[in-house]
Amino acid sequence: MKYKKICPKCSSTDIIMIPGNTGAYGSGNNIQIGLTSFSAVLVHRYLCCNCGYSEEWINKKDIPTLKKKFQSK
Ligand SMILES: [Zn+2]
């Protein structure tokens, strides 16, 4: 969906990208990994305007950060 811009559920090409953001006090579309909003990982969303299906994506550069925090040892 991210690359083809085609909905896997209904095959619609009416896809929009909703960028992640960080608001005050950690609001917005992100994953908190620390005490401040500066350490949040942004979650970008792709939404099919035809059926409402959405996918969430995280920047590749942020994956090691999440791994470090959430991967069990
Ligand atoms: Zn769809």
PDB file of the backbone (N, CA, C, O) and the ligand in Angstrom, with CONECT records:
HET     ZN  A 101       1
ATOM      1  N   MET A   1       0.838  -1.213   0.000  1.00  0.00           N
ATOM      2  CA  MET A   1       0.000   0.000   0.000  1.00  0.00           C
ATOM      3  C   MET A   1       0.870   1.259   0.000  1.00  0.00           C
ATOM      4  O   MET A   1       0.564   2.239  -0.679  1.00  0.00           O
ATOM      5  N   LYS A   2       1.942   1.215   0.762  1.00  0.00           N
ATOM      6  CA  LYS A   2       2.821   2.374   0.855  1.00  0.00           C
ATOM      7  C   LYS A   2       3.474   2.684  -0.498  1.00  0.00           C
ATOM      8  O   LYS A   2       3.635   3.848  -0.863  1.00  0.00           O
ATOM      9  N   TYR A   3       3.841   1.652  -1.222  1.00  0.00           N
ATOM     10  CA  TYR A   3       4.578   1.858  -2.469  1.00  0.00           C
ATOM     11  C   TYR A   3       3.668   1.847  -3.690  1.00  0.00           C
ATOM     12  O   TYR A   3       3.890   2.590  -4.646  1.00  0.00           O
ATOM     13  N   LYS A   4       2.647   1.006  -3.654  1.00  0.00           N
ATOM     14  CA  LYS A   4       1.799   0.868  -4.837  1.00  0.00           C
ATOM     15  C   LYS A   4       0.652   1.870  -4.845  1.00  0.00           C
ATOM     16  O   LYS A   4       0.084   2.163  -5.896  1.00  0.00           O
ATOM     17  N   LYS A   5       0.312   2.399  -3.662  1.00  0.00           N
ATOM     18  CA  LYS A   5      -0.818   3.309  -3.540  1.00  0.00           C
ATOM     19  C   LYS A   5      -2.123   2.668  -4.027  1.00  0.00           C
ATOM     20  O   LYS A   5      -2.972   3.313  -4.642  1.00  0.00           O
ATOM     21  N   ILE A   6      -2.241   1.392  -3.728  1.00  0.00           N
ATOM     22  CA  ILE A   6      -3.479   0.683  -4.046  1.00  0.00           C
ATOM     23  C   ILE A   6      -3.953  -0.012  -2.772  1.00  0.00           C
ATOM     24  O   ILE A   6      -3.172  -0.681  -2.096  1.00  0.00           O
ATOM     25  N   CYS A   7      -5.225   0.149  -2.451  1.00  0.00           N
ATOM     26  CA  CYS A   7      -5.762  -0.461  -1.248  1.00  0.00           C
ATOM     27  C   CYS A   7      -5.800  -1.989  -1.397  1.00  0.00           C
ATOM     28  O   CYS A   7      -6.347  -2.499  -2.374  1.00  0.00           O
ATOM     29  N   PRO A   8      -5.214  -2.728  -0.421  1.00  0.00           N
ATOM     30  CA  PRO A   8      -5.228  -4.192  -0.507  1.00  0.00           C
ATOM     31  C   PRO A   8      -6.610  -4.786  -0.245  1.00  0.00           C
ATOM     32  O   PRO A   8      -6.841  -5.964  -0.521  1.00  0.00           O
ATOM     33  N   LYS A   9      -7.506  -3.999   0.272  1.00  0.00           N
ATOM     34  CA  LYS A   9      -8.833  -4.512   0.611  1.00  0.00           C
ATOM     35  C   LYS A   9      -9.835  -4.321  -0.519  1.00  0.00           C
ATOM     36  O   LYS A   9     -10.605  -5.229  -0.833  1.00  0.00           O
ATOM     37  N   CYS A  10      -9.826  -3.140  -1.129  1.00  0.00           N
ATOM     38  CA  CYS A  10     -10.848  -2.861  -2.134  1.00  0.00           C
ATOM     39  C   CYS A  10     -10.249  -2.456  -3.481  1.00  0.00           C
ATOM     40  O   CYS A  10     -10.984  -2.141  -4.417  1.00  0.00           O
ATOM     41  N   SER A  11      -8.913  -2.462  -3.582  1.00  0.00           N
ATOM     42  CA  SER A  11      -8.200  -2.132  -4.826  1.00  0.00           C
ATOM     43  C   SER A  11      -8.394  -0.691  -5.281  1.00  0.00           C
ATOM     44  O   SER A  11      -8.099  -0.362  -6.430  1.00  0.00           O
ATOM     45  N   SER A  12      -8.877   0.159  -4.410  1.00  0.00           N
ATOM     46  CA  SER A  12      -9.011   1.562  -4.763  1.00  0.00           C
ATOM     47  C   SER A  12      -7.635   2.222  -4.805  1.00  0.00           C
ATOM     48  O   SER A  12      -6.731   1.821  -4.072  1.00  0.00           O
ATOM     49  N   THR A  13      -7.474   3.231  -5.660  1.00  0.00           N
ATOM     50  CA  THR A  13      -6.213   3.962  -5.704  1.00  0.00           C
ATOM     51  C   THR A  13      -6.349   5.324  -5.022  1.00  0.00           C
ATOM     52  O   THR A  13      -5.465   6.175  -5.127  1.00  0.00           O
ATOM     53  N   ASP A  14      -7.454   5.513  -4.332  1.00  0.00           N
ATOM     54  CA  ASP A  14      -7.697   6.777  -3.638  1.00  0.00           C
ATOM     55  C   ASP A  14      -7.064   6.717  -2.251  1.00  0.00           C
ATOM     56  O   ASP A  14      -7.758   6.605  -1.241  1.00  0.00           O
ATOM     57  N   ILE A  15      -5.728   6.794  -2.220  1.00  0.00           N
ATOM     58  CA  ILE A  15      -4.988   6.631  -0.975  1.00  0.00           C
ATOM     59  C   ILE A  15      -4.392   7.973  -0.562  1.00  0.00           C
ATOM     60  O   ILE A  15      -3.808   8.673  -1.389  1.00  0.00           O
ATOM     61  N   ILE A  16      -4.533   8.332   0.697  1.00  0.00           N
ATOM     62  CA  ILE A  16      -3.859   9.537   1.178  1.00  0.00           C
ATOM     63  C   ILE A  16      -2.861   9.162   2.269  1.00  0.00           C
ATOM     64  O   ILE A  16      -3.059   8.188   2.996  1.00  0.00           O
ATOM     65  N   MET A  17      -1.793   9.940   2.375  1.00  0.00           N
ATOM     66  CA  MET A  17      -0.790   9.733   3.397  1.00  0.00           C
ATOM     67  C   MET A  17      -0.994  10.770   4.500  1.00  0.00           C
ATOM     68  O   MET A  17      -1.022  11.972   4.238  1.00  0.00           O
ATOM     69  N   ILE A  18      -1.132  10.298   5.717  1.00  0.00           N
ATOM     70  CA  ILE A  18      -1.293  11.196   6.852  1.00  0.00           C
ATOM     71  C   ILE A  18       0.000  11.154   7.655  1.00  0.00           C
ATOM     72  O   ILE A  18       0.281  10.158   8.322  1.00  0.00           O
ATOM     73  N   PRO A  19       0.793  12.228   7.599  1.00  0.00           N
ATOM     74  CA  PRO A  19       2.078  12.187   8.302  1.00  0.00           C
ATOM     75  C   PRO A  19       1.913  12.177   9.813  1.00  0.00           C
ATOM     76  O   PRO A  19       0.978  12.768  10.354  1.00  0.00           O
ATOM     77  N   GLY A  20       2.818  11.510  10.474  1.00  0.00           N
ATOM     78  CA  GLY A  20       2.816  11.502  11.929  1.00  0.00           C
ATOM     79  C   GLY A  20       3.216  12.860  12.454  1.00  0.00           C
ATOM     80  O   GLY A  20       3.875  13.633  11.760  1.00  0.00           O
ATOM     81  N   ASN A  21       2.825  13.149  13.666  1.00  0.00           N
ATOM     82  CA  ASN A  21       3.223  14.423  14.256  1.00  0.00           C
ATOM     83  C   ASN A  21       3.343  14.296  15.758  1.00  0.00           C
ATOM     84  O   ASN A  21       2.847  13.346  16.365  1.00  0.00           O
ATOM     85  N   THR A  22       4.003  15.259  16.336  1.00  0.00           N
ATOM     86  CA  THR A  22       4.129  15.280  17.783  1.00  0.00           C
ATOM     87  C   THR A  22       3.578  16.581  18.312  1.00  0.00           C
ATOM     88  O   THR A  22       4.088  17.652  17.981  1.00  0.00           O
ATOM     89  N   GLY A  23       2.556  16.509  19.120  1.00  0.00           N
ATOM     90  CA  GLY A  23       1.988  17.718  19.708  1.00  0.00           C
ATOM     91  C   GLY A  23       2.458  17.884  21.137  1.00  0.00           C
ATOM     92  O   GLY A  23       3.328  17.155  21.612  1.00  0.00           O
ATOM     93  N   ALA A  24       1.876  18.839  21.801  1.00  0.00           N
ATOM     94  CA  ALA A  24       2.213  19.077  23.196  1.00  0.00           C
ATOM     95  C   ALA A  24       1.831  17.869  24.048  1.00  0.00           C
ATOM     96  O   ALA A  24       0.816  17.220  23.797  1.00  0.00           O
ATOM     97  N   TYR A  25       2.637  17.577  25.039  1.00  0.00           N
ATOM     98  CA  TYR A  25       2.388  16.485  25.970  1.00  0.00           C
ATOM     99  C   TYR A  25       2.224  15.130  25.279  1.00  0.00           C
ATOM    100  O   TYR A  25       1.483  14.266  25.749  1.00  0.00           O
ATOM    101  N   GLY A  26       2.921  14.959  24.162  1.00  0.00           N
ATOM    102  CA  GLY A  26       2.914  13.655  23.522  1.00  0.00           C
ATOM    103  C   GLY A  26       1.663  13.341  22.734  1.00  0.00           C
ATOM    104  O   GLY A  26       1.446  12.186  22.367  1.00  0.00           O
ATOM    105  N   SER A  27       0.827  14.344  22.460  1.00  0.00           N
ATOM    106  CA  SER A  27      -0.343  14.078  21.642  1.00  0.00           C
ATOM    107  C   SER A  27       0.075  13.944  20.188  1.00  0.00           C
ATOM    108  O   SER A  27       1.197  14.294  19.822  1.00  0.00           O
ATOM    109  N   GLY A  28      -0.817  13.443  19.370  1.00  0.00           N
ATOM    110  CA  GLY A  28      -0.499  13.251  17.970  1.00  0.00           C
ATOM    111  C   GLY A  28      -0.236  11.796  17.657  1.00  0.00           C
ATOM    112  O   GLY A  28      -0.324  10.927  18.525  1.00  0.00           O
ATOM    113  N   ASN A  29       0.087  11.547  16.415  1.00  0.00           N
ATOM    114  CA  ASN A  29       0.260  10.182  15.956  1.00  0.00           C
ATOM    115  C   ASN A  29       1.709   9.750  16.099  1.00  0.00           C
ATOM    116  O   ASN A  29       2.516   9.922  15.185  1.00  0.00           O
ATOM    117  N   ASN A  30       2.028   9.190  17.252  1.00  0.00           N
ATOM    118  CA  ASN A  30       3.411   8.811  17.504  1.00  0.00           C
ATOM    119  C   ASN A  30       3.486   7.776  18.616  1.00  0.00           C
ATOM    120  O   ASN A  30       2.494   7.483  19.284  1.00  0.00           O
ATOM    121  N   ILE A  31       4.674   7.232  18.797  1.00  0.00           N
ATOM    122  CA  ILE A  31       4.915   6.278  19.884  1.00  0.00           C
ATOM    123  C   ILE A  31       5.905   6.917  20.847  1.00  0.00           C
ATOM    124  O   ILE A  31       6.998   7.314  20.445  1.00  0.00           O
ATOM    125  N   GLN A  32       5.530   7.015  22.101  1.00  0.00           N
ATOM    126  CA  GLN A  32       6.403   7.621  23.092  1.00  0.00           C
ATOM    127  C   GLN A  32       7.506   6.648  23.484  1.00  0.00           C
ATOM    128  O   GLN A  32       7.242   5.502  23.849  1.00  0.00           O
ATOM    129  N   ILE A  33       8.749   7.124  23.404  1.00  0.00           N
ATOM    130  CA  ILE A  33       9.839   6.261  23.836  1.00  0.00           C
ATOM    131  C   ILE A  33      10.645   6.895  24.954  1.00  0.00           C
ATOM    132  O   ILE A  33      11.632   6.325  25.420  1.00  0.00           O
ATOM    133  N   GLY A  34      10.226   8.062  25.377  1.00  0.00           N
ATOM    134  CA  GLY A  34      10.953   8.728  26.457  1.00  0.00           C
ATOM    135  C   GLY A  34      10.014   9.624  27.215  1.00  0.00           C
ATOM    136  O   GLY A  34       8.795   9.538  27.065  1.00  0.00           O
ATOM    137  N   LEU A  35      10.579  10.479  28.024  1.00  0.00           N
ATOM    138  CA  LEU A  35       9.757  11.332  28.876  1.00  0.00           C
ATOM    139  C   LEU A  35       9.258  12.575  28.149  1.00  0.00           C
ATOM    140  O   LEU A  35       8.232  13.140  28.526  1.00  0.00           O
ATOM    141  N   THR A  36       9.964  13.003  27.123  1.00  0.00           N
ATOM    142  CA  THR A  36       9.556  14.205  26.406  1.00  0.00           C
ATOM    143  C   THR A  36       9.061  13.863  25.013  1.00  0.00           C
ATOM    144  O   THR A  36       9.324  12.777  24.497  1.00  0.00           O
ATOM    145  N   SER A  37       8.343  14.796  24.412  1.00  0.00           N
ATOM    146  CA  SER A  37       7.818  14.559  23.074  1.00  0.00           C
ATOM    147  C   SER A  37       8.933  14.573  22.033  1.00  0.00           C
ATOM    148  O   SER A  37       8.726  14.175  20.887  1.00  0.00           O
ATOM    149  N   PHE A  38      10.111  15.032  22.438  1.00  0.00           N
ATOM    150  CA  PHE A  38      11.225  15.044  21.486  1.00  0.00           C
ATOM    151  C   PHE A  38      11.749  13.640  21.221  1.00  0.00           C
ATOM    152  O   PHE A  38      12.448  13.403  20.236  1.00  0.00           O
ATOM    153  N   SER A  39      11.406  12.717  22.103  1.00  0.00           N
ATOM    154  CA  SER A  39      11.891  11.357  21.916  1.00  0.00           C
ATOM    155  C   SER A  39      10.790  10.437  21.403  1.00  0.00           C
ATOM    156  O   SER A  39      10.864   9.219  21.566  1.00  0.00           O
ATOM    157  N   ALA A  40       9.774  11.020  20.787  1.00  0.00           N
ATOM    158  CA  ALA A  40       8.710  10.194  20.230  1.00  0.00           C
ATOM    159  C   ALA A  40       9.052   9.772  18.809  1.00  0.00           C
ATOM    160  O   ALA A  40       9.699  10.504  18.060  1.00  0.00           O
ATOM    161  N   VAL A  41       8.603   8.581  18.460  1.00  0.00           N
ATOM    162  CA  VAL A  41       8.765   8.092  17.099  1.00  0.00           C
ATOM    163  C   VAL A  41       7.467   8.355  16.344  1.00  0.00           C
ATOM    164  O   VAL A  41       6.385   7.990  16.802  1.00  0.00           O
ATOM    165  N   LEU A  42       7.589   8.989  15.187  1.00  0.00           N
ATOM    166  CA  LEU A  42       6.388   9.342  14.432  1.00  0.00           C
ATOM    167  C   LEU A  42       5.814   8.140  13.699  1.00  0.00           C
ATOM    168  O   LEU A  42       6.551   7.300  13.182  1.00  0.00           O
ATOM    169  N   VAL A  43       4.489   8.070  13.662  1.00  0.00           N
ATOM    170  CA  VAL A  43       3.801   7.003  12.944  1.00  0.00           C
ATOM    171  C   VAL A  43       3.040   7.631  11.780  1.00  0.00           C
ATOM    172  O   VAL A  43       2.134   8.439  11.985  1.00  0.00           O
ATOM    173  N   HIS A  44       3.411   7.258  10.567  1.00  0.00           N
ATOM    174  CA  HIS A  44       2.728   7.775   9.386  1.00  0.00           C
ATOM    175  C   HIS A  44       1.645   6.801   8.974  1.00  0.00           C
ATOM    176  O   HIS A  44       1.810   5.589   9.111  1.00  0.00           O
ATOM    177  N   ARG A  45       0.541   7.322   8.471  1.00  0.00           N
ATOM    178  CA  ARG A  45      -0.595   6.469   8.176  1.00  0.00           C
ATOM    179  C   ARG A  45      -1.028   6.632   6.723  1.00  0.00           C
ATOM    180  O   ARG A  45      -1.052   7.738   6.182  1.00  0.00           O
ATOM    181  N   TYR A  46      -1.362   5.528   6.123  1.00  0.00           N
ATOM    182  CA  TYR A  46      -1.921   5.550   4.763  1.00  0.00           C
ATOM    183  C   TYR A  46      -3.377   5.136   4.869  1.00  0.00           C
ATOM    184  O   TYR A  46      -3.702   4.086   5.423  1.00  0.00           O
ATOM    185  N   LEU A  47      -4.240   5.971   4.335  1.00  0.00           N
ATOM    186  CA  LEU A  47      -5.670   5.714   4.462  1.00  0.00           C
ATOM    187  C   LEU A  47      -6.331   5.587   3.097  1.00  0.00           C
ATOM    188  O   LEU A  47      -6.115   6.410   2.208  1.00  0.00           O
ATOM    189  N   CYS A  48      -7.135   4.548   2.947  1.00  0.00           N
ATOM    190  CA  CYS A  48      -7.935   4.385   1.745  1.00  0.00           C
ATOM    191  C   CYS A  48      -9.212   5.193   1.914  1.00  0.00           C
ATOM    192  O   CYS A  48      -9.990   4.952   2.837  1.00  0.00           O
ATOM    193  N   CYS A  49      -9.425   6.152   1.020  1.00  0.00           N
ATOM    194  CA  CYS A  49     -10.600   7.016   1.126  1.00  0.00           C
ATOM    195  C   CYS A  49     -11.860   6.304   0.643  1.00  0.00           C
ATOM    196  O   CYS A  49     -12.967   6.809   0.829  1.00  0.00           O
ATOM    197  N   ASN A  50     -11.704   5.171   0.043  1.00  0.00           N
ATOM    198  CA  ASN A  50     -12.863   4.446  -0.464  1.00  0.00           C
ATOM    199  C   ASN A  50     -13.498   3.565   0.616  1.00  0.00           C
ATOM    200  O   ASN A  50     -14.717   3.575   0.786  1.00  0.00           O
ATOM    201  N   CYS A  51     -12.669   2.797   1.352  1.00  0.00           N
ATOM    202  CA  CYS A  51     -13.241   1.856   2.329  1.00  0.00           C
ATOM    203  C   CYS A  51     -12.815   2.154   3.760  1.00  0.00           C
ATOM    204  O   CYS A  51     -13.371   1.584   4.699  1.00  0.00           O
ATOM    205  N   GLY A  52     -11.837   3.039   3.943  1.00  0.00           N
ATOM    206  CA  GLY A  52     -11.435   3.392   5.298  1.00  0.00           C
ATOM    207  C   GLY A  52     -10.315   2.546   5.856  1.00  0.00           C
ATOM    208  O   GLY A  52      -9.920   2.739   7.006  1.00  0.00           O
ATOM    209  N   TYR A  53      -9.788   1.613   5.078  1.00  0.00           N
ATOM    210  CA  TYR A  53      -8.667   0.797   5.559  1.00  0.00           C
ATOM    211  C   TYR A  53      -7.440   1.672   5.748  1.00  0.00           C
ATOM    212  O   TYR A  53      -7.172   2.547   4.924  1.00  0.00           O
ATOM    213  N   SER A  54      -6.684   1.448   6.829  1.00  0.00           N
ATOM    214  CA  SER A  54      -5.474   2.239   7.026  1.00  0.00           C
ATOM    215  C   SER A  54      -4.306   1.358   7.432  1.00  0.00           C
ATOM    216  O   SER A  54      -4.469   0.325   8.081  1.00  0.00           O
ATOM    217  N   GLU A  55      -3.129   1.797   7.030  1.00  0.00           N
ATOM    218  CA  GLU A  55      -1.884   1.121   7.372  1.00  0.00           C
ATOM    219  C   GLU A  55      -0.989   2.099   8.101  1.00  0.00           C
ATOM    220  O   GLU A  55      -0.992   3.293   7.803  1.00  0.00           O
ATOM    221  N   GLU A  56      -0.228   1.603   9.048  1.00  0.00           N
ATOM    222  CA  GLU A  56       0.678   2.486   9.774  1.00  0.00           C
ATOM    223  C   GLU A  56       2.122   2.104   9.473  1.00  0.00           C
ATOM    224  O   GLU A  56       2.479   0.926   9.434  1.00  0.00           O
ATOM    225  N   TRP A  57       2.943   3.131   9.262  1.00  0.00           N
ATOM    226  CA  TRP A  57       4.347   2.915   8.935  1.00  0.00           C
ATOM    227  C   TRP A  57       5.232   3.782   9.809  1.00  0.00           C
ATOM    228  O   TRP A  57       4.869   4.892  10.199  1.00  0.00           O
ATOM    229  N   ILE A  58       6.392   3.246  10.099  1.00  0.00           N
ATOM    230  CA  ILE A  58       7.373   3.975  10.906  1.00  0.00           C
ATOM    231  C   ILE A  58       8.648   4.111  10.091  1.00  0.00           C
ATOM    232  O   ILE A  58       9.059   3.173   9.409  1.00  0.00           O
ATOM    233  N   ASN A  59       9.269   5.273  10.161  1.00  0.00           N
ATOM    234  CA  ASN A  59      10.512   5.493   9.421  1.00  0.00           C
ATOM    235  C   ASN A  59      11.556   4.456   9.801  1.00  0.00           C
ATOM    236  O   ASN A  59      11.709   4.095  10.968  1.00  0.00           O
ATOM    237  N   LYS A  60      12.267   3.988   8.787  1.00  0.00           N
ATOM    238  CA  LYS A  60      13.267   2.947   9.018  1.00  0.00           C
ATOM    239  C   LYS A  60      14.320   3.381  10.024  1.00  0.00           C
ATOM    240  O   LYS A  60      14.824   2.567  10.798  1.00  0.00           O
ATOM    241  N   LYS A  61      14.644   4.649  10.009  1.00  0.00           N
ATOM    242  CA  LYS A  61      15.692   5.129  10.918  1.00  0.00           C
ATOM    243  C   LYS A  61      15.261   5.052  12.384  1.00  0.00           C
ATOM    244  O   LYS A  61      16.094   5.054  13.290  1.00  0.00           O
ATOM    245  N   ASP A  62      13.943   4.985  12.601  1.00  0.00           N
ATOM    246  CA  ASP A  62      13.452   4.939  13.977  1.00  0.00           C
ATOM    247  C   ASP A  62      13.312   3.509  14.509  1.00  0.00           C
ATOM    248  O   ASP A  62      13.091   3.304  15.702  1.00  0.00           O
ATOM    249  N   ILE A  63      13.442   2.536  13.626  1.00  0.00           N
ATOM    250  CA  ILE A  63      13.221   1.155  14.055  1.00  0.00           C
ATOM    251  C   ILE A  63      14.248   0.675  15.100  1.00  0.00           C
ATOM    252  O   ILE A  63      13.868   0.014  16.066  1.00  0.00           O
ATOM    253  N   PRO A  64      15.536   0.995  14.922  1.00  0.00           N
ATOM    254  CA  PRO A  64      16.487   0.577  15.960  1.00  0.00           C
ATOM    255  C   PRO A  64      16.142   1.136  17.341  1.00  0.00           C
ATOM    256  O   PRO A  64      16.354   0.481  18.361  1.00  0.00           O
ATOM    257  N   THR A  65      15.609   2.356  17.353  1.00  0.00           N
ATOM    258  CA  THR A  65      15.218   2.975  18.623  1.00  0.00           C
ATOM    259  C   THR A  65      14.100   2.176  19.290  1.00  0.00           C
ATOM    260  O   THR A  65      14.128   1.930  20.495  1.00  0.00           O
ATOM    261  N   LEU A  66      13.122   1.780  18.487  1.00  0.00           N
ATOM    262  CA  LEU A  66      12.003   1.020  19.030  1.00  0.00           C
ATOM    263  C   LEU A  66      12.447  -0.372  19.471  1.00  0.00           C
ATOM    264  O   LEU A  66      11.994  -0.900  20.486  1.00  0.00           O
ATOM    265  N   LYS A  67      13.345  -0.947  18.677  1.00  0.00           N
ATOM    266  CA  LYS A  67      13.858  -2.279  19.008  1.00  0.00           C
ATOM    267  C   LYS A  67      14.540  -2.255  20.366  1.00  0.00           C
ATOM    268  O   LYS A  67      14.348  -3.132  21.208  1.00  0.00           O
ATOM    269  N   LYS A  68      15.348  -1.211  20.542  1.00  0.00           N
ATOM    270  CA  LYS A  68      16.109  -1.069  21.776  1.00  0.00           C
ATOM    271  C   LYS A  68      15.167  -1.006  22.982  1.00  0.00           C
ATOM    272  O   LYS A  68      15.446  -1.571  24.039  1.00  0.00           O
ATOM    273  N   LYS A  69      14.039  -0.299  22.794  1.00  0.00           N
ATOM    274  CA  LYS A  69      13.143  -0.091  23.910  1.00  0.00           C
ATOM    275  C   LYS A  69      12.208  -1.278  24.154  1.00  0.00           C
ATOM    276  O   LYS A  69      11.954  -1.655  25.298  1.00  0.00           O
ATOM    277  N   PHE A  70      11.701  -1.859  23.064  1.00  0.00           N
ATOM    278  CA  PHE A  70      10.618  -2.832  23.233  1.00  0.00           C
ATOM    279  C   PHE A  70      10.999  -4.290  23.026  1.00  0.00           C
ATOM    280  O   PHE A  70      10.254  -5.185  23.423  1.00  0.00           O
ATOM    281  N   GLN A  71      12.150  -4.540  22.409  1.00  0.00           N
ATOM    282  CA  GLN A  71      12.537  -5.920  22.177  1.00  0.00           C
ATOM    283  C   GLN A  71      12.948  -6.572  23.486  1.00  0.00           C
ATOM    284  O   GLN A  71      13.758  -6.036  24.242  1.00  0.00           O
ATOM    285  N   SER A  72      12.376  -7.733  23.735  1.00  0.00           N
ATOM    286  CA  SER A  72      12.740  -8.427  24.965  1.00  0.00           C
ATOM    287  C   SER A  72      14.088  -9.104  24.791  1.00  0.00           C
ATOM    288  O   SER A  72      14.404  -9.631  23.724  1.00  0.00           O
ATOM    289  N   LYS A  73      14.867  -9.081  25.842  1.00  0.00           N
ATOM    290  CA  LYS A  73      16.233  -9.601  25.730  1.00  0.00           C
ATOM    291  C   LYS A  73      16.313 -11.078  26.057  1.00  0.00           C
ATOM    292  O   LYS A  73      17.395 -11.663  26.009  1.00  0.00           O
TER     293      LYS A  73
HETATM  294 ZN    ZN A 101      -9.991   0.409   0.386  1.00  0.00          ZN2+
END
